[in-house]
Amino acid sequence: MRTNNGKIRNVIISVYFILIVTAIIMATVFSAFKDLTSSTTYTFLLFLLVFVGLFFFVHWVAKYFEYDSDGMKVVLINRGLLLSDYLNYREFKVEFEKADLVSYRFHNYVVFKSLTLIIRKSSGNTKRVSFNVTLVDRKKRKYIRQSLRKMVKANRNKGNS
């Protein structure tokens, strides 16, 4: 099964655009907010801090996710969403045999979702890897869950035999 969240790119570009337009509007109507605090410097720093925080939060959450379980290997990729065509600056890729999957778990936090896999290494130890699946549709996460459940079940049955 192959799936990804490539269609979400336009939404993230729109969110960045809205953030930048909002920052420009706040800068132009800055004097309207002088009643917020007694000092204009504190007001400016407050808006700057909120803007920078929102910008980095969107940057942290906005990741491309690809899942491919066709064939004998499973490939999972997380990378930056916006500049990934030109720069491979936030890529995290894991490739493993289906038989090496020990377990998986989806974590659903308030504003962040992650997929954690426990994979058996060739030395016999296990390795824990996490992927950001915040922007993956619920339906696609369901299909990924079914695929991973099938692999874990097959591996447990193989171990009991």
HUGI-V456753 format. One record per pair of residues at least 4 apart in sequence whose C-alpha atoms are under 6 Angstrom apart, sorted by the first residue. I is the first residue (numbers start at 1). J is the second residue. D is the distance in Angstrom with one decimal. If there is no record, write none. Layout:
i=I j=J d=D
i=I j=J d=D
//
This chain:
i=1 j=68 d=5.7
i=1 j=69 d=5.1
i=1 j=70 d=5.5
i=2 j=67 d=5.6
i=2 j=68 d=4.4
i=3 j=66 d=5.9
i=3 j=67 d=5.3
i=4 j=65 d=5.4
i=4 j=66 d=4.3
i=5 j=65 d=5.8
i=5 j=136 d=5.5
i=18 j=22 d=5.9
i=26 j=30 d=5.5
i=34 j=40 d=5.9
i=42 j=46 d=6.0
i=45 j=49 d=5.9
i=49 j=53 d=6.0
i=56 j=60 d=6.0
i=58 j=62 d=5.7
i=63 j=79 d=5.6
i=63 j=80 d=4.9
i=63 j=81 d=5.0
i=64 j=78 d=5.5
i=64 j=79 d=5.2
i=64 j=80 d=6.0
i=64 j=81 d=5.1
i=65 j=77 d=5.6
i=65 j=78 d=4.7
i=66 j=76 d=5.7
i=66 j=77 d=5.1
i=67 j=75 d=6.0
i=67 j=76 d=4.8
i=68 j=74 d=5.7
i=68 j=75 d=5.1
i=69 j=74 d=4.4
i=73 j=96 d=5.4
i=73 j=97 d=4.4
i=73 j=98 d=5.6
i=74 j=95 d=5.6
i=74 j=96 d=5.5
i=75 j=94 d=5.8
i=75 j=95 d=4.5
i=76 j=93 d=5.8
i=76 j=94 d=5.4
i=77 j=92 d=5.8
i=77 j=93 d=4.4
i=78 j=91 d=5.6
i=78 j=92 d=5.1
i=79 j=90 d=4.9
i=79 j=91 d=4.0
i=80 j=84 d=5.5
i=80 j=90 d=5.2
i=83 j=87 d=5.7
i=84 j=88 d=5.2
i=99 j=155 d=5.8
i=100 j=119 d=5.6
i=100 j=120 d=4.9
i=101 j=119 d=4.7
i=102 j=118 d=5.5
i=102 j=119 d=5.5
i=103 j=117 d=6.0
i=103 j=118 d=5.2
i=104 j=116 d=5.6
i=104 j=117 d=4.3
i=105 j=115 d=5.8
i=105 j=116 d=5.2
i=106 j=114 d=5.8
i=106 j=115 d=4.5
i=107 j=113 d=5.6
i=107 j=114 d=5.1
i=108 j=113 d=4.7
i=109 j=113 d=5.8
i=112 j=134 d=5.4
i=113 j=133 d=5.4
i=113 j=134 d=4.5
i=114 j=131 d=5.4
i=114 j=132 d=4.6
i=114 j=133 d=5.1
i=115 j=130 d=5.5
i=115 j=131 d=5.1
i=116 j=129 d=5.6
i=116 j=130 d=4.3
i=117 j=128 d=5.7
i=117 j=129 d=5.4
i=118 j=127 d=5.6
i=118 j=128 d=4.6
i=119 j=126 d=5.4
i=119 j=127 d=5.2
i=120 j=125 d=5.9
i=120 j=126 d=4.4
i=121 j=125 d=5.5
i=121 j=126 d=5.6
i=145 j=149 d=5.9
//
